[in-house]
Amino acid sequence: MELQHLRRLARMPYMPKGLLATLPKPNWPPEISTLYLLMCTKEKATVEEVIELIKPTSPFQPNPKIPGHVPPEPQISVVPVPLHMPTSTEEAEEWSEKYWPTVYKRGNPFGPHPSIVETAEANLTKAREYIQMARDAGRQAEQNGVGLPFGAVMVNPTSGKVIAVAGDARHWDNQREWPNPLDHCAMRLVSMVAQKRLDKETKNEIVSPENPLRALTPLEEKYIMGPDNTQAGPTEGITADDVGSYLCHNLHVYLSHEPCTMCAMALLHSRVGAVIFEHRMGKTGALTADGFEQRDGVGHGLFWRPDLNWKFLCWEWKDRGVTPKDPLFDKVAA
C-alpha cells in the first residue's frame, strides 16, 4: 500500500465527522467499536474485487456457534484521501479532520519544511565552536593511541549546552585482549547520553556492563565522567529538556567527519534533530545523498529519505582557512 501517511485502521471517534455522514451505517452495534479499514487506491482494485477478496474472511462468514446466524455484507465505500504525504503537523491535522486520519512523519517529499530549516539554522550560531570541539576530541583520541582522529559532540540546541563529547576508540582494548571495531565516536556519543540518562533515572545501572564506558581523553572526562572515572556522570549534566521520550530527541550532533552507515542509523534511531559534519568520507560516508557531482561516500542520504520513519536535518560544514582534509578520511570507515 502506497498511502503510508494514512492510518490503515481507524476507530469511529477518530474519523472525520463529515466523512462518517457519507458512509453506510454499521451493520451491528455498538457503533463505537467499528473499525474502518483503508484498503487501496481505486486504481488498484474495483469495489467488486475488494468484496470478493474480503468476503471469505471470518467477519462475513456464518458463525456455526449461533443457530441461524446471518453474516453481514461487506460495506465498501470510495472516499477521497490525500495522495501525498503532509508537509507539516498542521497539514496532517487538517487532513485528519477533513479526509482521513493522517500521520506526519517529517516525510515531506520535497524536503524539510522551510520553517523547520529556519528554526534549526537559528541555533547554529556556535557551530564553529562545536566543530572545533569535535576536532579536538578526535585529536586527543589519536594522541592517546585509543582511536582515529574523529570526534563528535552532542548539544542541546535550545540551551546551547554541551551534553557529551566523544572521540574514536576503536584501538582501545578496554582491558581486554582485543579492541572493539564498533567504538566509533558517534556510537560512543549515543552511549554517553544513554548512561547519563540511566544515571538520572536509576543511579545504579550501567548501559553496557561488558563494555563499560570510560573517559579516554581530558575532553571526554570534562563533560561526562564522574569523580571515580569509571562511568558517566554527573547526573546534573542532563535534564528532561535535553532528552524526550527518545534517547537523543531533537539534539544536535557535530562531527569532524561524515558518519558511516552504522553511525548514521544509530543517530537516526536515537531521534537526533540535526547533524553537522565537517569532512565527507569518500569510502563510507552515509549522509551524502545521491546525485552529487562528486560521488563521495556510499550515497545513501540517510537523513531525509522518504522511506525512513524519522528524519533529521543535515549540513556539511565549510570553514575558511582550515587545514585540508587528511587523506586518511577517504581510506577508513568512521
GUFILO-570982 format. One line per 2 residues: number of its first residue (from 1); for each residue x negated, y, z of N, C-alpha, C. Coordinates in steps of 0.05 Angstrom, whole numbers, m for minus. Layout:
NUM = X Y Z X Y Z X Y Z | ...
END
This chain:
1 = m17 m24 0 0 0 0 m18 25 0 | m12 44 m18 m30 67 m21 m22 90 m3
3 = 1 89 9 11 112 26 1 109 55 | m25 109 59 m36 104 85 m31 127 105
5 = m23 150 95 m18 173 112 11 172 124 | 27 153 115 54 150 124 56 125 142
7 = 71 127 164 74 104 182 90 82 168 | 80 58 169 93 35 156 120 29 170
9 = 120 29 197 144 24 213 151 49 229 | 176 55 230 185 78 246 211 72 260
11 = 213 79 285 237 76 300 255 100 296 | 281 96 301 301 117 296 294 144 308
13 = 285 145 334 280 172 346 259 188 331 | 242 175 315 220 188 302 226 194 272
15 = 250 186 263 257 191 236 269 219 233 | 264 232 210 277 258 205 307 257 206
17 = 320 275 220 349 274 222 363 277 195 | 351 294 178 363 297 151 362 272 135
19 = 340 257 138 337 232 123 356 211 134 | 359 209 161 377 190 173 406 193 163
21 = 414 218 158 441 223 149 446 212 121 | 425 207 106 429 196 79 426 166 78
23 = 417 154 99 412 125 99 436 109 108 | 439 84 100 462 68 109 461 64 139
25 = 484 62 151 486 57 180 476 29 186 | 460 25 207 450 m2 213 473 m22 216
27 = 467 m47 209 487 m68 209 495 m77 237 | 478 m73 257 484 m83 284 473 m64 304
29 = 487 m61 327 477 m44 349 457 m59 365 | 442 m46 383 442 m17 386 426 m4 363
31 = 435 18 353 421 31 331 393 41 339 | 391 47 364 365 58 374 342 38 370
33 = 349 12 369 328 m9 366 321 m14 337 | 334 m1 318 329 m6 290 301 4 282
35 = 288 m13 266 262 m6 255 265 m1 225 | 253 21 216 254 27 187 226 20 176
37 = 227 5 154 202 m4 142 198 9 115 | 174 21 112 167 33 87 153 12 70
39 = 164 6 47 154 m16 31 133 m8 11 | 140 8 m9 122 15 m30 134 38 m47
41 = 119 48 m66 130 68 m84 148 53 m104 | 167 67 m115 187 54 m132 174 45 m159
43 = 150 55 m165 137 45 m189 126 17 m185 | 123 9 m160 112 m18 m154 133 m40 m156
45 = 158 m33 m149 178 m54 m149 206 m41 m150 | 225 m54 m162 253 m45 m162 266 m53 m136
47 = 290 m41 m131 305 m48 m107 312 m77 m107 | 320 m88 m130 327 m116 m133 303 m134 m126
49 = 279 m126 m135 255 m142 m129 249 m142 m99 | 253 m119 m86 247 m117 m58 267 m135 m42
51 = 293 m134 m50 313 m151 m37 306 m180 m40 | 298 m188 m64 290 m216 m69 266 m224 m52
53 = 249 m205 m47 225 m211 m31 231 m215 m1 | 248 m198 10 252 m199 39 277 m215 48
55 = 295 m222 29 319 m236 37 313 m264 49 | 292 m278 40 287 m304 53 276 m303 81
57 = 269 m279 91 258 m277 118 279 m280 139 | 271 m286 163 289 m293 185 311 m273 191
59 = 306 m247 191 329 m229 198 353 m231 180 | 348 m241 156 370 m242 136 379 m271 130
61 = 372 m290 148 380 m318 145 399 m325 167 | 417 m345 163 435 m353 184 420 m364 208
63 = 431 m358 231 419 m367 256 433 m394 264 | 418 m416 262 431 m442 268 441 m445 297
65 = 431 m428 315 439 m430 343 466 m415 348 | 475 m400 328 500 m385 331 520 m396 311
67 = 540 m410 320 561 m422 301 574 m399 285 | 576 m404 259 590 m385 242 575 m358 237
69 = 549 m358 245 534 m332 242 531 m324 213 | 538 m299 207 535 m288 180 512 m268 180
71 = 490 m273 167 467 m255 168 473 m229 153 | 461 m207 162 465 m182 148 451 m181 121
73 = 460 m164 104 447 m160 78 424 m139 81 | 402 m142 67 381 m122 68 392 m95 58
75 = 385 m74 72 393 m47 64 369 m32 54 | 368 m27 28 345 m15 15 353 13 5
77 = 336 32 10 341 59 0 316 70 m13 | 320 87 m32 297 101 m45 297 129 m35
79 = 275 137 m22 274 164 m9 249 178 m19 | 249 205 m20 225 220 m27 206 222 m4
81 = 180 216 m10 159 219 10 135 232 m3 | 117 245 13 93 257 2 74 236 m9
83 = 64 240 m32 47 221 m45 18 223 m35 | 9 248 m28 m18 253 m20 m20 257 10
85 = m44 255 21 m48 259 49 m44 289 57 | m35 294 81 m32 322 90 m60 334 94
87 = m61 360 92 m87 374 94 m91 386 122 | m72 384 139 m74 395 166 m54 381 185
89 = m58 385 211 m39 374 230 m12 387 227 | m11 413 222 14 427 218 30 416 195
91 = 16 410 173 29 400 150 40 372 155 | 25 356 170 35 329 177 60 331 194
93 = 61 350 213 85 353 229 109 362 213 | 104 380 194 125 390 177 137 367 160
95 = 119 350 148 129 328 132 143 307 149 | 134 304 174 147 285 192 176 293 198
97 = 181 319 199 208 329 205 225 329 180 | 213 329 156 227 333 132 230 307 115
99 = 208 291 114 208 268 96 206 241 110 | 184 237 123 178 210 136 156 215 156
101 = 156 200 179 134 203 198 107 201 185 | 91 222 189 66 226 174 43 229 194
103 = 20 218 187 m4 219 204 m25 235 191 | m38 254 206 m61 269 196 m86 257 207
105 = m104 247 190 m129 235 199 m153 251 189 | m150 276 188 m172 293 177 m180 282 150
107 = m160 274 135 m165 260 110 m159 276 85 | m163 303 87 m157 319 63 m174 310 40
109 = m161 301 18 m176 291 m5 m192 312 m19 | m186 337 m13 m201 359 m25 m224 369 m7
111 = m229 355 14 m249 364 33 m237 376 58 | m253 384 78 m242 395 102 m228 421 98
113 = m207 425 114 m192 450 112 m211 474 118 | m208 496 103 m226 519 107 m227 528 136
115 = m204 527 150 m203 536 178 m221 519 196 | m222 493 190 m239 475 205 m268 482 201
117 = m276 487 176 m303 494 169 m311 520 183 | m293 540 181 m299 566 193 m303 565 223
119 = m286 549 236 m289 546 265 m315 533 272 | m323 512 257 m347 498 263 m372 516 257
121 = m371 530 235 m394 548 228 m398 569 249 | m376 578 262 m379 599 283 m395 589 307
123 = m397 562 310 m411 550 332 m439 541 325 | m449 550 301 m476 541 292 m496 563 295
125 = m491 583 311 m509 606 314 m536 598 326 | m537 576 341 m562 568 353 m573 542 340
127 = m565 538 315 m574 514 300 m604 512 299 | m618 534 293 m647 533 291 m660 523 317
129 = m649 532 339 m660 524 365 m656 494 370 | m632 484 363 m627 456 368 m642 438 348
131 = m646 447 323 m662 432 304 m691 431 314 | m701 453 324 m728 453 335 m730 434 358
133 = m710 432 375 m710 414 397 m711 385 387 | m696 379 366 m696 352 354 m724 346 343
135 = m737 365 331 m764 361 321 m783 355 344 | m780 371 366 m798 367 389 m794 339 401
137 = m768 330 402 m763 304 413 m776 282 397 | m775 285 370 m789 266 353 m819 267 356
139 = m829 291 358 m859 294 360 m869 282 386 | m854 286 408 m862 274 434 m861 244 433
141 = m840 233 420 m838 204 418 m861 192 402 | m870 206 381 m893 196 365 m918 199 381
143 = m922 221 395 m946 225 411 m948 205 434 | m926 198 445 m926 178 467 m928 149 457
145 = m927 146 431 m930 119 420 m906 101 422 | m882 113 427 m858 97 431 m841 95 405
147 = m846 113 386 m829 113 362 m839 130 340 | m823 133 320 m829 150 297 m821 179 303
149 = m830 198 287 m825 227 293 m797 236 286 | m777 223 298 m749 230 293 m736 237 320
151 = m719 258 320 m706 265 344 m677 274 339 | m661 274 361 m633 281 359 m624 295 384
153 = m605 313 381 m595 330 403 m564 330 402 | m551 326 425 m522 327 427 m514 352 442
155 = m496 368 430 m489 394 440 m458 397 442 | m449 409 464 m421 418 465 m418 444 450
157 = m404 444 427 m404 468 410 m389 491 423 | m372 486 442 m356 507 455 m373 522 475
159 = m387 507 492 m404 520 513 m432 524 504 | m441 510 484 m469 512 475 m488 496 493
161 = m477 480 511 m493 464 530 m504 440 516 | m530 434 521 m543 410 511 m535 387 529
163 = m523 366 517 m514 343 533 m536 323 536 | m550 318 514 m572 298 515 m591 302 492
165 = m616 293 496 m637 295 475 m650 267 474 | m655 257 450 m667 231 447 m687 231 424
167 = m709 216 429 m728 212 408 m727 183 399 | m739 177 377 m740 149 367 m756 132 387
169 = m748 106 390 m762 89 409 m765 60 398 | m767 58 372 m768 30 361 m795 17 365
171 = m815 31 375 m841 19 380 m845 13 410 | m825 20 427 m828 16 455 m818 m11 463
173 = m834 m27 478 m826 m54 484 m808 m57 508 | m803 m35 522 m784 m35 545 m790 m57 564
175 = m816 m61 570 m826 m82 588 m818 m110 578 | m815 m113 552 m811 m139 540 m835 m145 523
177 = m834 m167 509 m856 m175 491 m851 m164 463 | m829 m151 459 m823 m142 432 m807 m116 433
179 = m811 m98 414 m796 m73 413 m768 m77 401 | m750 m58 404 m723 m60 393 m721 m43 368
181 = m719 m56 345 m718 m41 319 m693 m24 316 | m673 m28 334 m648 m13 332 m649 13 349
183 = m671 18 363 m673 41 380 m679 66 364 | m662 72 345 m664 97 331 m655 120 349
185 = m663 144 344 m657 166 362 m627 171 364 | m612 169 342 m583 173 343 m569 152 360
187 = m578 127 358 m567 106 375 m573 111 404 | m597 119 410 m604 125 438 m588 149 448
189 = m584 168 431 m569 192 439 m540 185 448 | m527 168 433 m500 159 440 m501 144 466
191 = m521 127 470 m524 112 495 m527 130 519 | m542 152 515 m546 171 537 m520 184 545
193 = m504 191 525 m478 203 532 m460 182 546 | m461 157 536 m446 136 548 m454 132 578
195 = m480 132 583 m490 129 610 m481 152 628 | m482 176 618 m473 199 633 m444 197 640
197 = m429 189 621 m400 186 626 m395 164 646 | m409 142 644 m406 120 662 m414 128 691
199 = m435 144 693 m443 154 719 m422 172 731 | m409 188 714 m388 206 723 m364 191 734
201 = m358 168 721 m334 154 727 m338 132 749 | m361 118 749 m365 96 767 m388 99 786
203 = m409 111 776 m434 116 791 m449 90 798 | m440 67 789 m453 42 797 m460 24 774
205 = m454 32 749 m459 14 727 m479 26 707 | m491 7 692 m510 14 671 m499 5 644
207 = m500 22 624 m489 16 598 m500 m10 587 | m526 m14 588 m538 m38 577 m558 m49 596
209 = m550 m66 615 m568 m76 636 m593 m91 624 | m589 m104 602 m612 m119 590 m631 m100 574
211 = m622 m76 569 m638 m56 555 m634 m29 568 | m642 m27 594 m636 m3 609 m648 22 597
213 = m633 44 599 m641 69 587 m662 83 605 | m683 92 593 m704 107 608 m714 131 593
215 = m722 151 607 m733 175 594 m761 168 585 | m767 171 559 m793 164 548 m810 188 542
217 = m798 212 544 m813 237 539 m803 258 559 | m819 279 563 m811 300 582 m785 314 573
219 = m780 316 547 m756 329 538 m731 312 544 | m733 286 541 m711 269 548 m705 270 578
221 = m727 269 594 m724 270 623 m710 295 633 | m715 317 619 m704 343 627 m674 343 626
223 = m663 328 606 m634 330 602 m617 307 611 | m629 283 615 m612 261 622 m620 244 645
225 = m644 247 656 m653 228 675 m650 237 704 | m646 218 721 m644 223 750 m671 223 763
227 = m672 229 789 m698 231 803 m714 205 803 | m700 182 801 m714 156 802 m725 148 775
229 = m718 164 754 m728 160 727 m721 132 716 | m699 121 725 m692 94 715 m665 94 700
231 = m648 112 705 m623 112 690 m612 141 687 | m593 144 670 m583 170 663 m570 185 686
233 = m573 210 687 m562 228 707 m571 256 701 | m566 275 716 m546 275 738 m518 277 727
235 = m499 269 744 m471 269 734 m461 296 727 | m472 318 739 m462 344 732 m469 352 704
237 = m485 336 690 m493 342 663 m471 338 643 | m449 326 650 m427 321 631 m401 326 645
239 = m382 337 631 m355 343 642 m334 333 624 | m309 335 633 m286 326 616 m284 343 591
241 = m295 367 591 m294 384 567 m315 375 547 | m335 360 556 m356 351 538 m348 326 523
243 = m330 311 534 m321 286 521 m291 285 523 | m278 271 504 m250 268 505 m243 239 510
245 = m222 229 497 m215 202 500 m235 184 486 | m249 195 467 m271 180 454 m297 190 466
247 = m318 174 461 m344 179 474 m355 206 470 | m358 214 444 m371 240 438 m352 258 422
249 = m327 258 430 m306 271 414 m312 300 408 | m315 307 383 m320 334 372 m346 347 382
251 = m364 332 393 m390 343 399 m407 346 374 | m427 363 374 m444 368 351 m471 354 355
253 = m481 342 333 m506 328 334 m526 341 315 | m550 347 325 m571 359 309 m593 339 307
255 = m602 334 282 m623 314 278 m646 325 261 | m669 314 265 m693 322 249 m691 310 221
257 = m672 293 217 m671 277 192 m643 267 187 | m638 257 163 m612 246 156 m610 218 168
259 = m589 212 183 m587 185 196 m582 163 176 | m590 139 183 m585 115 166 m556 107 169
261 = m549 86 154 m521 76 155 m513 68 183 | m530 53 197 m524 44 224 m518 68 242
263 = m535 88 242 m533 111 259 m509 128 251 | m505 132 225 m482 148 215 m456 136 224
265 = m453 109 223 m429 96 232 m425 97 262 | m448 96 277 m446 99 306 m436 126 313
267 = m445 147 300 m436 174 305 m406 177 297 | m399 164 275 m371 166 266 m353 152 286
269 = m360 128 295 m343 114 315 m343 128 342 | m363 144 347 m363 160 372 m347 185 370
271 = m336 191 346 m319 214 340 m332 241 344 | m357 243 334 m370 269 335 m356 288 316
273 = m359 314 321 m345 334 304 m362 344 281 | m388 344 285 m406 354 263 m434 343 267
275 = m447 340 244 m475 331 244 m491 351 227 | m513 361 238 m531 379 223 m558 366 223
277 = m568 359 199 m594 346 197 m613 363 180 | m639 360 184 m659 376 170 m668 364 144
279 = m679 340 145 m691 327 122 m675 304 112 | m671 302 86 m659 278 74 m678 255 76
281 = m666 231 78 m682 207 79 m679 192 53 | m700 193 36 m698 182 9 m692 153 7
283 = m699 137 28 m694 108 27 m668 99 39 | m660 112 61 m637 101 76 m617 122 85
285 = m620 147 78 m601 168 87 m573 161 78 | m554 162 97 m527 153 92 m506 175 90
287 = m514 200 95 m494 222 95 m492 236 68 | m514 236 53 m513 248 27 m492 234 9
289 = m475 250 m3 m453 238 m18 m462 232 m47 | m445 217 m61 m451 210 m89 m450 236 m106
291 = m464 235 m128 m462 256 m148 m483 278 m147 | m501 277 m127 m522 297 m126 m542 292 m148
293 = m554 314 m158 m574 311 m179 m598 296 m168 | m606 302 m143 m628 287 m131 m615 265 m114
295 = m616 240 m124 m602 218 m110 m619 208 m87 | m623 226 m67 m636 217 m43 m617 200 m27
297 = m628 181 m12 m611 165 5 m595 144 m10 | m577 131 5 m561 109 m7 m535 119 m19
299 = m529 145 m16 m505 156 m30 m479 148 m18 | m478 141 8 m453 132 19 m434 155 26
301 = m445 178 33 m428 200 41 m411 194 65 | m424 183 86 m408 173 109 m401 196 129
303 = m386 215 119 m377 236 137 m349 245 129 | m342 244 103 m315 254 95 m303 236 73
305 = m310 211 73 m298 193 53 m268 188 59 | m252 186 39 m223 184 44 m215 158 58
307 = m232 137 56 m226 112 68 m235 109 97 | m247 130 109 m255 129 136 m232 138 154
309 = m230 126 178 m208 133 196 m216 157 214 | m240 167 211 m249 191 225 m268 205 206
311 = m269 231 208 m288 246 191 m300 268 207 | m325 276 200 m337 298 213 m350 316 192
313 = m355 341 200 m369 360 182 m399 354 181 | m411 361 160 m440 355 157 m454 377 142
315 = m477 385 152 m493 405 139 m522 395 137 | m535 402 115 m564 398 113 m577 425 120
317 = m594 425 140 m606 450 150 m630 458 132 | m630 483 123 m652 494 107 m664 517 122
319 = m689 515 129 m702 536 144 m727 545 129 | m730 571 128 m753 582 113 m779 580 130
321 = m800 575 116 m826 575 129 m833 550 146 | m817 529 143 m821 505 158 m840 487 142
323 = m856 472 156 m874 453 144 m859 433 126 | m868 428 102 m853 409 84 m849 382 97
325 = m829 368 87 m822 342 98 m846 322 97 | m850 308 119 m870 287 120 m863 265 100
327 = m882 256 84 m877 234 65 m866 209 78 | m872 206 104 m861 183 119 m831 182 118
329 = m818 205 117 m789 206 118 m776 191 95 | m790 188 73 m779 175 49 m787 145 48
331 = m800 136 68 m810 108 68 m798 90 89 | m785 102 109 m774 86 131 m745 90 135
333 = m732 73 151 m704 76 158 m703 91 185 | m685 110 186 m682 125 211 m653 134 216
END
